[in-house]
């Protein structure tokens, strides 16, 4: 019997807890501003954004993510998962996969997640290994 890999098994990058402000707007929307959300975790490949306002799975988004070093990451992303749960274990929000992110910005995210004071264990890893 072939085992179907879980979501965590399919990820190319480990996610780490990261509470960063993120400005989100529907792709192609030229309106100034956007919706301000907070990330719960992030990796070089995507993020989980906490929100009760949810976009649809498959929807394309433009994101701006200010990093602690003062740089601002601009990325395109796609909603790959929506969590509507309000249970204690699950926070409402959206899993976002980055679909367009420069190599320089990808490296900036990786560096900010590895800085001293950044969480050392990957999200979902209960024993820190």
N, CA, C and O atoms as CSV, one atom per row, in Angstrom:
chain,resi,resn,atom,element,x,y,z
A,1,UNK,N,N,0.839,-1.170,0.000
A,1,UNK,CA,C,0.000,0.000,0.000
A,1,UNK,C,C,0.890,1.242,0.000
A,1,UNK,O,O,1.828,1.341,0.791
A,2,UNK,N,N,0.595,2.171,-0.878
A,2,UNK,CA,C,1.387,3.390,-1.006
A,2,UNK,C,C,0.855,4.444,-0.038
A,2,UNK,O,O,-0.343,4.723,-0.005
A,3,UNK,N,N,1.750,5.019,0.741
A,3,UNK,CA,C,1.369,6.034,1.719
A,3,UNK,C,C,1.389,7.410,1.072
A,3,UNK,O,O,2.362,7.783,0.416
A,4,UNK,N,N,0.311,8.160,1.259
A,4,UNK,CA,C,0.246,9.523,0.740
A,4,UNK,C,C,0.986,10.438,1.701
A,4,UNK,O,O,0.714,10.416,2.901
A,5,UNK,N,N,1.922,11.246,1.195
A,5,UNK,CA,C,2.672,12.116,2.096
A,5,UNK,C,C,1.770,13.187,2.690
A,5,UNK,O,O,0.857,13.683,2.030
A,6,UNK,N,N,2.038,13.539,3.949
A,6,UNK,CA,C,1.311,14.628,4.594
A,6,UNK,C,C,1.832,15.963,4.102
A,6,UNK,O,O,2.854,16.032,3.419
A,7,UNK,N,N,1.122,17.021,4.453
A,7,UNK,CA,C,1.490,18.363,4.017
A,7,UNK,C,C,2.925,18.700,4.435
A,7,UNK,O,O,3.682,19.270,3.650
A,8,UNK,N,N,3.293,18.352,5.653
A,8,UNK,CA,C,4.631,18.664,6.137
A,8,UNK,C,C,5.696,17.894,5.357
A,8,UNK,O,O,6.790,18.410,5.129
A,9,UNK,N,N,5.384,16.663,4.946
A,9,UNK,CA,C,6.330,15.859,4.181
A,9,UNK,C,C,6.574,16.442,2.795
A,9,UNK,O,O,7.631,16.216,2.207
A,10,UNK,N,N,5.607,17.192,2.263
A,10,UNK,CA,C,5.707,17.728,0.914
A,10,UNK,C,C,6.421,19.080,0.871
A,10,UNK,O,O,6.792,19.536,-0.211
A,11,UNK,N,N,6.620,19.720,2.002
A,11,UNK,CA,C,7.249,21.040,2.019
A,11,UNK,C,C,8.719,20.952,1.678
A,11,UNK,O,O,9.424,20.044,2.119
A,12,UNK,N,N,9.179,21.922,0.874
A,12,UNK,CA,C,10.594,21.984,0.519
A,12,UNK,C,C,11.403,22.730,1.564
A,12,UNK,O,O,12.613,22.529,1.664
A,13,UNK,N,N,10.758,23.588,2.345
A,13,UNK,CA,C,11.447,24.414,3.330
A,13,UNK,C,C,10.776,24.244,4.696
A,13,UNK,O,O,9.551,24.163,4.781
A,14,UNK,N,N,11.577,24.190,5.758
A,14,UNK,CA,C,11.024,24.139,7.104
A,14,UNK,C,C,10.436,25.493,7.467
A,14,UNK,O,O,11.043,26.536,7.224
A,15,UNK,N,N,9.250,25.458,8.049
A,15,UNK,CA,C,8.631,26.693,8.530
A,15,UNK,C,C,9.038,26.915,9.973
A,15,UNK,O,O,9.237,25.969,10.735
A,16,UNK,N,N,9.157,28.175,10.329
A,16,UNK,CA,C,9.487,28.553,11.699
A,16,UNK,C,C,8.472,29.573,12.174
A,16,UNK,O,O,7.933,30.348,11.386
A,17,UNK,N,N,8.222,29.561,13.463
A,17,UNK,CA,C,7.342,30.578,14.028
A,17,UNK,C,C,7.891,31.943,13.672
A,17,UNK,O,O,9.082,32.204,13.845
A,18,UNK,N,N,7.036,32.809,13.181
A,18,UNK,CA,C,7.464,34.152,12.794
A,18,UNK,C,C,6.243,35.057,12.808
A,18,UNK,O,O,5.362,34.937,11.956
A,19,UNK,N,N,6.194,35.949,13.763
A,19,UNK,CA,C,5.084,36.885,13.842
A,19,UNK,C,C,5.510,38.186,13.190
A,19,UNK,O,O,6.129,39.043,13.821
A,20,UNK,N,N,5.172,38.318,11.927
A,20,UNK,CA,C,5.531,39.506,11.147
A,20,UNK,C,C,4.277,40.121,10.555
A,20,UNK,O,O,3.345,39.401,10.197
A,21,UNK,N,N,4.240,41.446,10.446
A,21,UNK,CA,C,3.100,42.069,9.771
A,21,UNK,C,C,3.209,41.811,8.275
A,21,UNK,O,O,4.301,41.846,7.709
A,22,UNK,N,N,2.079,41.553,7.644
A,22,UNK,CA,C,2.051,41.283,6.205
A,22,UNK,C,C,0.904,42.091,5.600
A,22,UNK,O,O,-0.225,42.040,6.086
A,23,UNK,N,N,1.203,42.835,4.536
A,23,UNK,CA,C,0.158,43.540,3.808
A,23,UNK,C,C,-0.204,42.695,2.601
A,23,UNK,O,O,0.658,42.301,1.816
A,24,UNK,N,N,-1.501,42.422,2.466
A,24,UNK,CA,C,-1.994,41.522,1.419
A,24,UNK,C,C,-3.009,42.263,0.566
A,24,UNK,O,O,-3.838,43.018,1.073
A,25,UNK,N,N,-2.928,42.031,-0.748
A,25,UNK,CA,C,-3.971,42.524,-1.659
A,25,UNK,C,C,-4.135,41.499,-2.770
A,25,UNK,O,O,-3.201,40.774,-3.112
A,26,UNK,N,N,-5.336,41.454,-3.325
A,26,UNK,CA,C,-5.581,40.547,-4.445
A,26,UNK,C,C,-4.629,40.923,-5.578
A,26,UNK,O,O,-4.413,42.107,-5.839
A,27,UNK,N,N,-4.065,39.932,-6.248
A,27,UNK,CA,C,-3.105,40.178,-7.332
A,27,UNK,C,C,-3.731,41.087,-8.380
A,27,UNK,O,O,-4.887,40.917,-8.768
A,28,UNK,N,N,-2.947,42.049,-8.825
A,28,UNK,CA,C,-3.409,42.965,-9.857
A,28,UNK,C,C,-4.217,44.139,-9.329
A,28,UNK,O,O,-4.557,45.041,-10.096
A,29,UNK,N,N,-4.531,44.151,-8.042
A,29,UNK,CA,C,-5.294,45.249,-7.444
A,29,UNK,C,C,-4.359,46.441,-7.286
A,29,UNK,O,O,-3.358,46.357,-6.574
A,30,UNK,N,N,-4.679,47.546,-7.944
A,30,UNK,CA,C,-3.789,48.705,-7.913
A,30,UNK,C,C,-4.147,49.702,-6.811
A,30,UNK,O,O,-3.556,50.779,-6.739
A,31,UNK,N,N,-5.104,49.357,-5.959
A,31,UNK,CA,C,-5.508,50.244,-4.877
A,31,UNK,C,C,-4.376,50.371,-3.863
A,31,UNK,O,O,-3.747,49.377,-3.501
A,32,UNK,N,N,-4.119,51.591,-3.407
A,32,UNK,CA,C,-3.115,51.816,-2.359
A,32,UNK,C,C,-3.536,51.067,-1.103
A,32,UNK,O,O,-4.726,50.859,-0.864
A,33,UNK,N,N,-2.569,50.669,-0.315
A,33,UNK,CA,C,-2.874,49.973,0.930
A,33,UNK,C,C,-3.126,48.513,0.689
A,33,UNK,O,O,-2.634,47.932,-0.278
A,34,UNK,N,N,-3.879,47.937,1.555
A,34,UNK,CA,C,-4.189,46.523,1.476
A,34,UNK,C,C,-4.693,46.072,2.819
A,34,UNK,O,O,-4.940,46.894,3.702
A,35,UNK,N,N,-4.848,44.795,2.986
A,35,UNK,CA,C,-5.294,44.226,4.249
A,35,UNK,C,C,-4.052,43.904,5.069
A,35,UNK,O,O,-3.108,43.295,4.566
A,36,UNK,N,N,-4.056,44.312,6.320
A,36,UNK,CA,C,-2.913,44.063,7.193
A,36,UNK,C,C,-3.198,42.844,8.071
A,36,UNK,O,O,-4.147,42.835,8.854
A,37,UNK,N,N,-2.357,41.815,7.923
A,37,UNK,CA,C,-2.482,40.575,8.674
A,37,UNK,C,C,-1.161,40.301,9.380
A,37,UNK,O,O,-0.177,41.010,9.167
A,38,UNK,N,N,-1.145,39.275,10.216
A,38,UNK,CA,C,0.085,38.834,10.870
A,38,UNK,C,C,0.369,37.399,10.481
A,38,UNK,O,O,-0.545,36.583,10.357
A,39,UNK,N,N,1.651,37.096,10.290
A,39,UNK,CA,C,2.028,35.715,10.011
A,39,UNK,C,C,2.121,34.958,11.332
A,39,UNK,O,O,2.427,35.536,12.376
A,40,UNK,N,N,1.854,33.675,11.268
A,40,UNK,CA,C,2.056,32.797,12.416
A,40,UNK,C,C,3.349,32.015,12.240
A,40,UNK,O,O,4.053,31.719,13.206
A,41,UNK,N,N,3.646,31.687,10.986
A,41,UNK,CA,C,4.900,31.021,10.657
A,41,UNK,C,C,5.269,31.365,9.226
A,41,UNK,O,O,4.449,31.844,8.443
A,42,UNK,N,N,6.542,31.101,8.907
A,42,UNK,CA,C,7.033,31.479,7.583
A,42,UNK,C,C,8.211,30.591,7.211
A,42,UNK,O,O,8.893,30.030,8.069
A,43,UNK,N,N,8.428,30.482,5.907
A,43,UNK,CA,C,9.610,29.811,5.374
A,43,UNK,C,C,9.990,30.518,4.086
A,43,UNK,O,O,9.362,31.502,3.694
A,44,UNK,N,N,11.016,30.010,3.438
A,44,UNK,CA,C,11.412,30.572,2.150
A,44,UNK,C,C,10.373,30.282,1.070
A,44,UNK,O,O,10.392,30.906,0.009
A,45,UNK,N,N,9.479,29.351,1.331
A,45,UNK,CA,C,8.502,28.949,0.332
A,45,UNK,C,C,7.087,29.443,0.568
A,45,UNK,O,O,6.240,29.326,-0.317
A,46,UNK,N,N,6.812,29.999,1.757
A,46,UNK,CA,C,5.457,30.455,2.030
A,46,UNK,C,C,5.264,30.849,3.474
A,46,UNK,O,O,6.219,30.958,4.243
A,47,UNK,N,N,3.994,31.063,3.831
A,47,UNK,CA,C,3.669,31.513,5.183
A,47,UNK,C,C,2.246,31.115,5.523
A,47,UNK,O,O,1.428,30.845,4.644
A,48,UNK,N,N,1.967,31.083,6.825
A,48,UNK,CA,C,0.592,30.949,7.283
A,48,UNK,C,C,0.206,32.290,7.879
A,48,UNK,O,O,0.856,32.780,8.802
A,49,UNK,N,N,-0.862,32.885,7.345
A,49,UNK,CA,C,-1.325,34.188,7.798
A,49,UNK,C,C,-2.576,34.014,8.641
A,49,UNK,O,O,-3.565,33.433,8.192
A,50,UNK,N,N,-2.526,34.527,9.880
A,50,UNK,CA,C,-3.698,34.461,10.755
A,50,UNK,C,C,-4.722,35.487,10.289
A,50,UNK,O,O,-4.391,36.652,10.072
A,51,UNK,N,N,-5.964,35.046,10.138
A,51,UNK,CA,C,-7.007,35.967,9.709
A,51,UNK,C,C,-8.368,35.285,9.760
A,51,UNK,O,O,-8.491,34.094,9.474
A,52,UNK,N,N,-9.374,36.049,10.123
A,52,UNK,CA,C,-10.741,35.543,10.017
A,52,UNK,C,C,-11.324,35.925,8.666
A,52,UNK,O,O,-12.328,35.356,8.238
A,53,UNK,N,N,-10.695,36.891,7.988
A,53,UNK,CA,C,-11.053,37.253,6.616
A,53,UNK,C,C,-10.215,36.362,5.714
A,53,UNK,O,O,-8.988,36.466,5.706
A,54,UNK,N,N,-10.861,35.489,4.956
A,54,UNK,CA,C,-10.143,34.481,4.190
A,54,UNK,C,C,-10.362,34.645,2.696
A,54,UNK,O,O,-11.483,34.869,2.240
A,55,UNK,N,N,-9.274,34.530,1.937
A,55,UNK,CA,C,-9.363,34.455,0.486
A,55,UNK,C,C,-9.666,33.000,0.126
A,55,UNK,O,O,-9.576,32.122,0.983
A,56,UNK,N,N,-10.016,32.744,-1.105
A,56,UNK,CA,C,-10.337,31.393,-1.565
A,56,UNK,C,C,-9.062,30.635,-1.957
A,56,UNK,O,O,-8.088,31.239,-2.408
A,57,UNK,N,N,-9.076,29.316,-1.780
A,57,UNK,CA,C,-7.966,28.476,-2.227
A,57,UNK,C,C,-7.775,28.697,-3.721
A,57,UNK,O,O,-8.739,28.695,-4.488
A,58,UNK,N,N,-6.535,28.887,-4.124
A,58,UNK,CA,C,-6.209,29.123,-5.529
A,58,UNK,C,C,-6.098,30.595,-5.887
A,58,UNK,O,O,-5.577,30.936,-6.949
A,59,UNK,N,N,-6.583,31.475,-5.010
A,59,UNK,CA,C,-6.546,32.909,-5.306
A,59,UNK,C,C,-5.109,33.433,-5.241
A,59,UNK,O,O,-4.343,33.065,-4.350
A,60,UNK,N,N,-4.758,34.295,-6.196
A,60,UNK,CA,C,-3.414,34.888,-6.252
A,60,UNK,C,C,-3.391,36.189,-5.454
A,60,UNK,O,O,-4.331,36.983,-5.500
A,61,UNK,N,N,-2.296,36.387,-4.725
A,61,UNK,CA,C,-2.153,37.560,-3.860
A,61,UNK,C,C,-0.802,38.222,-4.067
A,61,UNK,O,O,0.166,37.572,-4.462
A,62,UNK,N,N,-0.746,39.515,-3.798
A,62,UNK,CA,C,0.515,40.250,-3.704
A,62,UNK,C,C,0.750,40.513,-2.225
A,62,UNK,O,O,-0.164,40.914,-1.506
A,63,UNK,N,N,1.990,40.284,-1.771
A,63,UNK,CA,C,2.305,40.428,-0.355
A,63,UNK,C,C,3.502,41.354,-0.156
A,63,UNK,O,O,4.429,41.370,-0.965
A,64,UNK,N,N,3.470,42.115,0.920
A,64,UNK,CA,C,4.612,42.912,1.367
A,64,UNK,C,C,4.884,42.525,2.807
A,64,UNK,O,O,3.997,42.580,3.659
A,65,UNK,N,N,6.136,42.130,3.069
A,65,UNK,CA,C,6.504,41.627,4.386
A,65,UNK,C,C,7.722,42.397,4.889
A,65,UNK,O,O,8.829,42.179,4.397
A,66,UNK,N,N,7.538,43.300,5.870
A,66,UNK,CA,C,8.694,43.986,6.445
A,66,UNK,C,C,9.455,43.041,7.380
A,66,UNK,O,O,8.865,42.445,8.281
A,67,UNK,N,N,10.741,42.911,7.165
A,67,UNK,CA,C,11.575,42.057,8.006
A,67,UNK,C,C,12.180,42.879,9.140
A,67,UNK,O,O,12.263,44.103,9.038
A,68,UNK,N,N,12.603,42.220,10.222
A,68,UNK,CA,C,13.185,42.942,11.357
A,68,UNK,C,C,14.399,43.800,11.005
A,68,UNK,O,O,14.686,44.768,11.710
A,69,UNK,N,N,15.120,43.466,9.930
A,69,UNK,CA,C,16.309,44.242,9.550
A,69,UNK,C,C,15.952,45.525,8.798
A,69,UNK,O,O,16.843,46.290,8.429
A,70,UNK,N,N,14.648,45.769,8.565
A,70,UNK,CA,C,14.214,46.989,7.890
A,70,UNK,C,C,13.906,46.812,6.417
A,70,UNK,O,O,13.289,47.690,5.813
A,71,UNK,N,N,14.317,45.706,5.823
A,71,UNK,CA,C,14.003,45.488,4.409
A,71,UNK,C,C,12.550,45.034,4.269
A,71,UNK,O,O,11.969,44.476,5.199
A,72,UNK,N,N,11.982,45.281,3.105
A,72,UNK,CA,C,10.599,44.880,2.833
A,72,UNK,C,C,10.607,43.902,1.664
A,72,UNK,O,O,11.086,44.218,0.575
A,73,UNK,N,N,10.074,42.724,1.905
A,73,UNK,CA,C,9.983,41.678,0.896
A,73,UNK,C,C,8.693,41.874,0.115
A,73,UNK,O,O,7.632,42.088,0.703
A,74,UNK,N,N,8.784,41.802,-1.211
A,74,UNK,CA,C,7.593,41.827,-2.060
A,74,UNK,C,C,7.522,40.486,-2.754
A,74,UNK,O,O,8.480,40.050,-3.392
A,75,UNK,N,N,6.373,39.833,-2.622
A,75,UNK,CA,C,6.210,38.497,-3.185
A,75,UNK,C,C,4.817,38.344,-3.773
A,75,UNK,O,O,3.872,39.030,-3.384
A,76,UNK,N,N,4.722,37.432,-4.712
A,76,UNK,CA,C,3.419,36.991,-5.201
A,76,UNK,C,C,3.177,35.638,-4.555
A,76,UNK,O,O,4.115,34.868,-4.344
A,77,UNK,N,N,1.940,35.352,-4.244
A,77,UNK,CA,C,1.628,34.086,-3.604
A,77,UNK,C,C,0.280,33.569,-4.034
A,77,UNK,O,O,-0.494,34.252,-4.705
A,78,UNK,N,N,0.020,32.336,-3.626
A,78,UNK,CA,C,-1.243,31.682,-3.948
A,78,UNK,C,C,-1.744,31.011,-2.684
A,78,UNK,O,O,-0.975,30.373,-1.966
A,79,UNK,N,N,-3.043,31.157,-2.411
A,79,UNK,CA,C,-3.654,30.508,-1.254
A,79,UNK,C,C,-3.729,29.013,-1.534
A,79,UNK,O,O,-4.355,28.591,-2.507
A,80,UNK,N,N,-3.090,28.209,-0.680
A,80,UNK,CA,C,-3.088,26.762,-0.877
A,80,UNK,C,C,-3.906,26.030,0.184
A,80,UNK,O,O,-4.243,24.856,0.027
A,81,UNK,N,N,-4.221,26.746,1.274
A,81,UNK,CA,C,-4.974,26.108,2.355
A,81,UNK,C,C,-5.696,27.178,3.140
A,81,UNK,O,O,-5.168,28.271,3.349
A,82,UNK,N,N,-6.913,26.862,3.576
A,82,UNK,CA,C,-7.695,27.772,4.408
A,82,UNK,C,C,-8.123,27.019,5.651
A,82,UNK,O,O,-8.617,25.894,5.567
A,83,UNK,N,N,-7.934,27.638,6.804
A,83,UNK,CA,C,-8.357,27.052,8.074
A,83,UNK,C,C,-9.412,27.963,8.692
A,83,UNK,O,O,-9.127,29.108,9.042
A,84,UNK,N,N,-10.621,27.451,8.822
A,84,UNK,CA,C,-11.708,28.236,9.408
A,84,UNK,C,C,-11.898,27.928,10.886
A,84,UNK,O,O,-12.707,28.571,11.555
A,85,UNK,N,N,-11.172,26.965,11.394
A,85,UNK,CA,C,-11.355,26.487,12.759
A,85,UNK,C,C,-11.046,27.563,13.785
A,85,UNK,O,O,-10.124,28.359,13.610
A,86,UNK,N,N,-11.810,27.576,14.832
A,86,UNK,CA,C,-11.552,28.482,15.947
A,86,UNK,C,C,-11.245,27.680,17.206
A,86,UNK,O,O,-11.248,28.211,18.317
A,87,UNK,N,N,-10.984,26.413,17.014
A,87,UNK,CA,C,-10.647,25.564,18.156
A,87,UNK,C,C,-9.313,26.002,18.727
A,87,UNK,O,O,-8.543,26.706,18.072
A,88,UNK,N,N,-9.053,25.590,19.921
A,88,UNK,CA,C,-7.835,25.983,20.624
A,88,UNK,C,C,-6.572,25.593,19.854
A,88,UNK,O,O,-5.586,26.331,19.866
A,89,UNK,N,N,-6.596,24.451,19.194
A,89,UNK,CA,C,-5.414,23.933,18.507
A,89,UNK,C,C,-5.199,24.540,17.117
A,89,UNK,O,O,-4.094,24.484,16.578
A,90,UNK,N,N,-6.250,25.117,16.543
A,90,UNK,CA,C,-6.144,25.603,15.183
A,90,UNK,C,C,-6.620,27.050,15.085
A,90,UNK,O,O,-7.695,27.399,15.573
A,91,UNK,N,N,-5.818,27.866,14.459
A,91,UNK,CA,C,-6.110,29.286,14.312
A,91,UNK,C,C,-6.686,29.527,12.924
A,91,UNK,O,O,-6.196,28.952,11.952
A,92,UNK,N,N,-7.724,30.370,12.806
A,92,UNK,CA,C,-8.218,30.669,11.465
A,92,UNK,C,C,-7.161,31.416,10.656
A,92,UNK,O,O,-6.466,32.286,11.182
A,93,UNK,N,N,-7.046,31.076,9.391
A,93,UNK,CA,C,-6.066,31.746,8.544
A,93,UNK,C,C,-5.871,31.026,7.234
A,93,UNK,O,O,-6.661,30.162,6.852
A,94,UNK,N,N,-4.784,31.403,6.541
A,94,UNK,CA,C,-4.526,30.875,5.202
A,94,UNK,C,C,-3.070,30.465,5.043
A,94,UNK,O,O,-2.162,31.170,5.485
A,95,UNK,N,N,-2.859,29.324,4.411
A,95,UNK,CA,C,-1.524,28.911,4.010
A,95,UNK,C,C,-1.234,29.503,2.642
A,95,UNK,O,O,-1.995,29.298,1.696
A,96,UNK,N,N,-0.140,30.234,2.536
A,96,UNK,CA,C,0.236,30.906,1.296
A,96,UNK,C,C,1.527,30.305,0.771
A,96,UNK,O,O,2.505,30.180,1.509
A,97,UNK,N,N,1.535,29.932,-0.500
A,97,UNK,CA,C,2.753,29.481,-1.176
A,97,UNK,C,C,3.274,30.642,-2.011
A,97,UNK,O,O,2.535,31.217,-2.810
A,98,UNK,N,N,4.552,30.990,-1.828
A,98,UNK,CA,C,5.130,32.047,-2.651
A,98,UNK,C,C,5.292,31.511,-4.074
A,98,UNK,O,O,5.889,30.455,-4.281
A,99,UNK,N,N,4.764,32.236,-5.041
A,99,UNK,CA,C,4.884,31.830,-6.439
A,99,UNK,C,C,5.895,32.684,-7.187
A,99,UNK,O,O,6.406,32.280,-8.231
A,100,UNK,N,N,6.182,33.861,-6.653
A,100,UNK,CA,C,7.188,34.736,-7.253
A,100,UNK,C,C,7.895,35.466,-6.121
A,100,UNK,O,O,7.305,36.274,-5.404
A,101,UNK,N,N,9.182,35.154,-5.984
A,101,UNK,CA,C,10.002,35.727,-4.928
A,101,UNK,C,C,11.440,35.732,-5.426
A,101,UNK,O,O,11.969,34.691,-5.814
A,102,UNK,N,N,12.065,36.890,-5.417
A,102,UNK,CA,C,13.439,36.963,-5.918
A,102,UNK,C,C,14.363,36.139,-5.030
A,102,UNK,O,O,14.077,35.922,-3.853
A,103,UNK,N,N,15.461,35.685,-5.599
A,103,UNK,CA,C,16.449,34.928,-4.840
A,103,UNK,C,C,16.965,35.762,-3.666
A,103,UNK,O,O,17.166,35.237,-2.570
A,104,UNK,N,N,17.177,37.054,-3.895
A,104,UNK,CA,C,17.652,37.946,-2.833
A,104,UNK,C,C,16.630,38.000,-1.688
A,104,UNK,O,O,17.013,37.934,-0.520
A,105,UNK,N,N,15.342,38.118,-2.010
A,105,UNK,CA,C,14.310,38.153,-0.973
A,105,UNK,C,C,14.182,36.805,-0.273
A,105,UNK,O,O,13.959,36.755,0.936
A,106,UNK,N,N,14.320,35.714,-1.020
A,106,UNK,CA,C,14.268,34.374,-0.418
A,106,UNK,C,C,15.398,34.220,0.601
A,106,UNK,O,O,15.200,33.682,1.690
A,107,UNK,N,N,16.573,34.698,0.231
A,107,UNK,CA,C,17.717,34.631,1.155
A,107,UNK,C,C,17.512,35.529,2.369
A,107,UNK,O,O,17.914,35.171,3.475
A,108,UNK,N,N,16.889,36.694,2.175
A,108,UNK,CA,C,16.616,37.607,3.291
A,108,UNK,C,C,15.651,36.971,4.285
A,108,UNK,O,O,15.822,37.116,5.496
A,109,UNK,N,N,14.639,36.267,3.782
A,109,UNK,CA,C,13.711,35.570,4.674
A,109,UNK,C,C,14.457,34.498,5.456
A,109,UNK,O,O,14.316,34.404,6.676
A,110,UNK,N,N,15.250,33.692,4.760
A,110,UNK,CA,C,15.997,32.620,5.416
A,110,UNK,C,C,16.915,33.188,6.491
A,110,UNK,O,O,16.987,32.640,7.591
A,111,UNK,N,N,17.614,34.272,6.191
A,111,UNK,CA,C,18.533,34.870,7.154
A,111,UNK,C,C,17.772,35.409,8.366
A,111,UNK,O,O,18.234,35.258,9.497
A,112,UNK,N,N,16.620,36.030,8.148
A,112,UNK,CA,C,15.885,36.593,9.281
A,112,UNK,C,C,15.322,35.496,10.176
A,112,UNK,O,O,15.171,35.701,11.380
A,113,UNK,N,N,15.010,34.337,9.609
A,113,UNK,CA,C,14.493,33.234,10.408
A,113,UNK,C,C,15.589,32.530,11.202
A,113,UNK,O,O,15.302,31.829,12.172
A,114,UNK,N,N,16.836,32.716,10.795
A,114,UNK,CA,C,17.955,32.062,11.484
A,114,UNK,C,C,18.701,32.979,12.439
A,114,UNK,O,O,19.634,32.535,13.108
A,115,UNK,N,N,18.316,34.239,12.521
A,115,UNK,CA,C,18.996,35.199,13.396
A,115,UNK,C,C,18.840,34.787,14.857
A,115,UNK,O,O,17.875,34.111,15.215
A,116,UNK,N,N,19.801,35.199,15.711
A,116,UNK,CA,C,19.655,34.927,17.141
A,116,UNK,C,C,18.333,35.515,17.633
A,116,UNK,O,O,17.957,36.635,17.289
A,117,UNK,N,N,17.648,34.721,18.447
A,117,UNK,CA,C,16.351,35.157,18.953
A,117,UNK,C,C,15.209,34.622,18.117
A,117,UNK,O,O,14.059,34.618,18.555
A,118,UNK,N,N,15.530,34.160,16.886
A,118,UNK,CA,C,14.492,33.550,16.056
A,118,UNK,C,C,14.236,32.150,16.601
A,118,UNK,O,O,15.157,31.515,17.115
A,119,UNK,N,N,13.030,31.668,16.501
A,119,UNK,CA,C,12.724,30.329,16.999
A,119,UNK,C,C,13.629,29.287,16.359
A,119,UNK,O,O,13.892,29.347,15.158
A,120,UNK,N,N,14.099,28.346,17.141
A,120,UNK,CA,C,15.048,27.356,16.639
A,120,UNK,C,C,14.375,26.105,16.109
A,120,UNK,O,O,15.010,25.329,15.395
A,121,UNK,N,N,13.111,25.885,16.436
A,121,UNK,CA,C,12.496,24.640,15.973
A,121,UNK,C,C,11.467,24.903,14.909
A,121,UNK,O,O,10.798,25.936,14.910
A,122,UNK,N,N,11.347,23.971,14.009
A,122,UNK,CA,C,10.371,24.105,12.928
A,122,UNK,C,C,8.974,23.943,13.480
A,122,UNK,O,O,8.761,23.193,14.433
A,123,UNK,N,N,8.027,24.633,12.895
A,123,UNK,CA,C,6.633,24.531,13.305
A,123,UNK,C,C,6.183,23.107,13.129
A,123,UNK,O,O,6.461,22.489,12.102
A,124,UNK,N,N,5.492,22.573,14.115
A,124,UNK,CA,C,4.991,21.212,14.042
A,124,UNK,C,C,5.988,20.204,14.575
A,124,UNK,O,O,5.650,19.028,14.708
A,125,UNK,N,N,7.195,20.620,14.883
A,125,UNK,CA,C,8.218,19.746,15.415
A,125,UNK,C,C,8.182,19.862,16.936
A,125,UNK,O,O,8.680,20.839,17.496
A,126,UNK,N,N,7.597,18.875,17.601
A,126,UNK,CA,C,7.351,18.975,19.031
A,126,UNK,C,C,8.586,18.830,19.894
A,126,UNK,O,O,8.600,19.301,21.032
A,127,UNK,N,N,9.631,18.186,19.377
A,127,UNK,CA,C,10.806,17.987,20.218
A,127,UNK,C,C,12.007,18.798,19.773
A,127,UNK,O,O,13.106,18.613,20.296
A,128,UNK,N,N,11.815,19.699,18.811
A,128,UNK,CA,C,12.878,20.612,18.421
A,128,UNK,C,C,13.973,19.994,17.585
A,128,UNK,O,O,15.026,20.609,17.412
A,129,UNK,N,N,13.763,18.787,17.054
A,129,UNK,CA,C,14.811,18.174,16.243
A,129,UNK,C,C,14.494,18.280,14.782
A,129,UNK,O,O,15.269,17.815,13.946
